[in-house]
Amino acid sequence: MKNFRILILIRIIVIATILTAHIYYLLVSAHYLRSVYLFVFLLIAIAEFVWYVDRTNRDFKAFLLALLQSDFTTTFPERARGRSFNELYSVFNQITRKFEQISSEKEVQHIFLEALIEHVSVGIISFDENEKIHLVNEATKKLLHLPLILNLKAIDKVDPSLLSGIREIRSGQNRLVKIVINNEIRQINIHASEFRLQGMYYKLVSLQNIKNELDANEMVAWQKLIRVLTHEIMNSVTPITSLSSTLKQIVEKSKNNGSPITPETVEKLWTGLDAVENRGTGLQSFIQAYRKLTKIPTPKFETVVVSNQVERILELLKMDLERVKVHLNIQKNTQVLADRDLLDQVLINLIKNGIEAMETTDSPELLIACPDEHEITITDNGTGIDKDKLDQIFIPFFTTKKEGSGIGLALAQQIMQLHGGKIKVASKAGRGTTFRLIF
C-alpha cells in the first residue's frame, strides 16, 4: 500500500506541476504555444492517473470474469504494489485455486458417477420435460438395441408400448411391459423417479429385463402347483383304484363259484361303493375349487370406506368371534378403491384364518388396523406359521389345516393382484400372524 501511495503522490505532484506551468505560460509569460503543449501533457497525465487508480477495478473484473468462465489459469502478482494490494491479490489467487479444486472434485465425481452407471447392468435413462435425454447408460442401449438415444421418441422405434409406459409411469411406480426385439420376447420392468433440479423437471427411469427371472419363478410355481395337484389327485384316485379292484375280485369270485351273492358280499360291495362315491365326491369338490381360482370376476372399482366394510364383516362373523377380543384401529375417513364384494371375500378369509389359528389360544385377540390409506392389516395372536411354510401358503391347495381346500389365500392373493396391490405375511410360530393388504 505504501508504494501505491507514493506513486499516487508522485502523479499528483506531476499533474500539479504541469498545471502550474500551463497557467504560468498562459497567463503570465504569454507563451501560448508552450501552454498548449503543457495542456496536452496535462490531459495525458490525468488520463494515466485515472488509468492507474482504476487498475484495481480492472483486476477485480478480470478475476470475476475468470471465475464466471471457469478459467482458473488467471493469476495476479502478489509482490508488486505494496502490502495491501499484495494481500488482495493473494486472496484472489487462493479463491481461484479453491474454485479449481472444487471444479476438479466435481469432475472426478462426475466421472465416477458415469463409471458407476455404466457398471450397473440395469438400464438407466434420465430425461427432462422436453424428453431430451440427459443420461443413458450402455445397458439401456444393449437392452433396446439402440446405439444412440438423444430423445425419448427414439424408443418408439423399438416398441410404442414401451415409450408409452415410460411416459405415463409416475414416481415410485412399477410397470411391466412385454416387448419383442429381434424376435425375442422381453419382459421389461420399469421403475421411475421424478424430481426437480434448479427449477427443471427430470424423470429417472430404470429398465430391467426380468423375463428369465419370471420364467424361473413361473417354473417353480408350476412345479409346486403340479406337486400339490398330484398329491391331492393321488389321494383320491389311489383308494378308488384299490377299492374298485377289490370289488371286482369279490364279484369275479362269486361269478366263478356260480353261487348267489350273499348278504355279507352285498354289505362289502355297498361299503366299497360308498367309499368310492365319497372319494369321487371329494375329487369333484377339489376340481370345483380349482375352477374358482380360474374364474375370479373382473373387479368393479368403487370407493370403499374401510371401517364400514370391516364392521359389517365382523357383524356377519359375530358367532365365530364370540370368544375373540377384537381391536379396531381404523380412521373413520379411511377409504380404498376396490371391488366391495371381492374385498369382502379377502377380509372374511383372513379373519376366519385368524379365528382358526387362535382356537387353542387362551386369550385370543384380533387386531384390524389401517396404518395408512393404502394398507389394511389383520393380526392374530394364534399359533403362527412355521418359517419353512411361509413361502408355500399362497400356493393353491396347500394347507396346514386338517380340513380345508387350500385355495383361500391363493384367491386372496389373486384378488389383490387384480386390484394392482399385493398381500404380505409376517409370522412367528407360537406368537401370531399379520397379513398386510397393500393397495
Secondary structure, DSSP 8 states (H G I E B T S, - for coil): -HHHHHHHHHHHHHHHHHHHHHHIIIIIS--HHHHHHHHHHHHHHHHHHHHHHTHHHHHHHHHHHHHHTT-------SSSS-HHHHHHHHHHHHHHHHHHHHHHHHHHHHHHHHHHHHH-SSEEEEEETT-BEEEE-HHHHHHHT-S--SBGGGGGGT-HHHHHHHHH--TT-EEEEEEEETTEEEEEEEEEEEEEETTEEEEEEEEEE-HHHHHHHHHHHHHHHHHHHHHHHHHHHHHHHHHHHHHHHHHHHHHHHT----HHHHHHHHHHHHHHHHHHHHHHHHHHHHHHHH-------EEEEHHHHHHHHHHHTTTTTTT-EEEEE--TT-EEEE-HHHHHHHHHHHHHHHHHHTTT-SS-EEEEEEEETTEEEEEE-SS---GGGTTTTTSTT--SSSS--S-HHHHHHHHHHHTT-EEEEEEETTTEEEEEEE-
